[in-house]
Amino acid sequence: MRRFFAVGDPQAELSKLLAVLGHHGLLDANEQLRPEVGLVSMGDHFDFGAPRDEAHRIAIGLEGERILEWLSAHPEDQVRILVGNHDLARVQELAPFDDASFGAAREAAAAIAAMPEAEREDATAAFHECFAPLPTPGVATRDFSAFAASQRPLVQRLLVSGRFEAAIEAEIGGRACLLNHTGVTTRELRLLEVAGSGEGPSDPSVADVAGALNDFFRARVAEAGAKWALDEHALLDLAPLYHMGVPGQEAGGWLAARPANRDRASDEDLAWSEARPRRYDPRALAPGLLQAVGHTQHKKLLSELAPWTSEAAHASTYELRSLVVRGGNVRYRAGVDVSASDATVIFTDVRLLEAPPDEAALLPLDAVRPR
């Protein structure tokens, strides 16, 4: 029986990922996973760091491809790969672009950023006319700056072959755990029409939620994949669970949203839109469910979850962290907490790009259920 570990968002060079895995004793002499070891990648394999120049930008894009090729070269029962929003962008917001057209978008976005604030509105409107469906000029120079057209067929292949998954059933500390990129809330339960059958009288089970997510995801991938097989242009549509970005509004919903303190936001804040949220209240997490996710790093959570953060969490660096909801009370703390509660989320994104290999934590999993 394999010992499985989960690694948070591998948005880094392949050499860094291998250094971290090697430090934990998971690799053989050929820098492949040892036969008795299994790995779950928590999603998001592209787009990291700030490119210093064009050569560095190209190199960053290639690292995402190298990591996915390395992961997918292992057997399906040894390496499981969750899909993240940055992976999906290659077949969503970035689907209409080749290298030349996206290069033009980057140049236009950089020009807008250099303009005085008063002159940007008209330029941004022109940008949206030329470069839809990019949601903002900023994503061309920041979020998706390392895009290359060569990434798209790789993502399509991993989607169609089933190597990219929406959710995985695991076990941690004797409890069933749902592995997914961002966390499932009551919004997703309603949209998936998941019946409650978990620990409480109305709590969902990990098996039910994972099954519903994967059934939905596979059906949508099959629709798009049939067109890709014919070399037809097609966006992967995951609405209403997840909405890709559109001009003027970034992606939202499951795969994009992160927990935050709703009391600190204005009523007009579009990040809390019910249709395509980019934030969710921890008290809206799927009740009774233990989840492990990637997507959000510690620094962002410290800001978003004030004043619910423990003193130990403030001092945390490259550790795993837990968001625990118990009796309506919310606590963000350092370490892995799997005690019985209303809902718990374990965060695995430990800033792999910055973390020293001997400090970057992995999440040990007691078991991973086969597909």
Secondary structure, DSSP 8 states (H G I E B T S, - for coil): --EEEEE----S-HHHHHHHHHHTT-B-TTSSB-TTEEEEE-S--S--S--SSHHHHHHHHHHHHHHHHHHHTS-TTTEEEE--HHHHGGGTTTTT--HHHHHHHHHHHHHHHTS-GGGHHHHHHHHHHHHTT-S-HHHHHTTTTT--TTHHHHHHHHHHTT-EES-EEEEETTEEEEE-SS--BHHHHHHHT----SSSTT---HHHHHHHHHHHHHHHHHHHHHHHTTT-------TTTEE--BTTB--EETTT-EE--GGGS-TT-GGG-SSS-SEE-GGGB-TT-EEEE-S--HHHHHHHTTTSB-HHHHT-SSS-EEEEEETTEEEEEES---SS-SEEEEE----TTTS-TTT---EEESEE---
